[in-house]
């Protein structure tokens, strides 16, 4: 769906790789199919928690998952203004 969305919805600048419900590995894979936004951390989530589904992360783990996928993490605002681009690691 991500790859199809990237082609069909060409008037959308950004497509998010949702990892929360689908799982972290699916989020990483979605980056390779055209998603350019990994999403972020959640401060409070009640719907999934009510179903006893807990999937947590922090900003450092998000950055690591993006790097592991072969991409360079960047911090952005809700309007997609880039605030900070991570340095490319020596291991990459």
C-alpha positions in Angstrom: 0.0 0.0 0.0 2.8 2.4 0.7 4.4 1.9 -2.7 1.0 2.3 -4.4 0.3 5.4 -2.3 3.6 7.0 -3.3 2.7 6.5 -7.0 -1.0 7.2 -7.0 -1.0 10.1 -4.4 1.7 12.0 -6.2 0.2 15.3 -4.8 1.1 14.2 -1.3 4.6 15.4 -0.3 4.9 13.0 2.6 3.7 9.5 3.5 4.2 8.1 7.0 5.4 4.6 7.7 3.1 3.7 10.6 4.8 1.4 12.9 2.7 1.5 16.0 -0.1 -0.9 15.1 1.8 -2.8 12.4 5.0 -3.3 14.2 8.4 -1.7 14.1 9.9 -3.9 11.4 7.0 -3.1 9.1 7.7 0.6 9.7 11.3 0.0 8.7 10.2 -1.9 5.5 7.8 0.9 4.6 10.7 3.3 4.3 12.0 1.2 1.4 8.6 1.4 -0.3 8.4 5.2 -0.5 7.4 6.4 3.0 9.6 9.3 4.1 8.3 9.8 7.6 8.8 7.2 10.3 6.3 8.8 12.7 7.3 9.3 16.2 6.9 8.5 19.9 3.6 8.5 21.6 3.1 10.1 25.0 -0.2 8.5 25.7 -2.3 6.0 23.7 -5.5 4.5 25.1 -7.2 2.6 22.3 -4.6 -0.1 21.8 -3.8 -0.1 25.5 -7.5 -1.0 26.3 -7.0 -4.1 24.1 -3.8 -4.9 26.1 -1.7 -4.1 23.0 1.4 -2.3 24.1 4.1 -1.1 21.7 6.5 1.5 23.0 9.6 3.2 21.9 11.6 6.3 22.5 13.3 8.9 20.2 16.6 7.1 20.3 15.1 3.8 19.2 13.3 5.5 16.4 16.5 7.1 15.2 18.3 3.7 15.4 15.5 1.9 13.4 15.8 4.6 10.7 19.6 4.2 10.6 19.3 0.4 10.6 17.0 0.7 7.5 19.8 2.7 5.7 18.3 6.2 6.0 19.4 9.3 7.9 17.1 10.4 10.7 15.8 14.0 10.8 13.7 15.8 13.4 10.8 17.8 12.0 7.9 19.9 13.0 4.3 19.0 12.3 4.5 21.1 9.2 7.6 19.1 8.0 10.1 21.9 8.6 13.4 20.1 9.3 14.8 21.1 12.7 17.8 18.7 12.9 19.4 16.2 10.6 21.4 13.4 12.3 25.0 12.9 11.3 25.7 9.9 9.2 27.4 7.3 11.4 30.9 6.0 10.7 29.5 2.5 10.5 27.1 3.4 7.7 
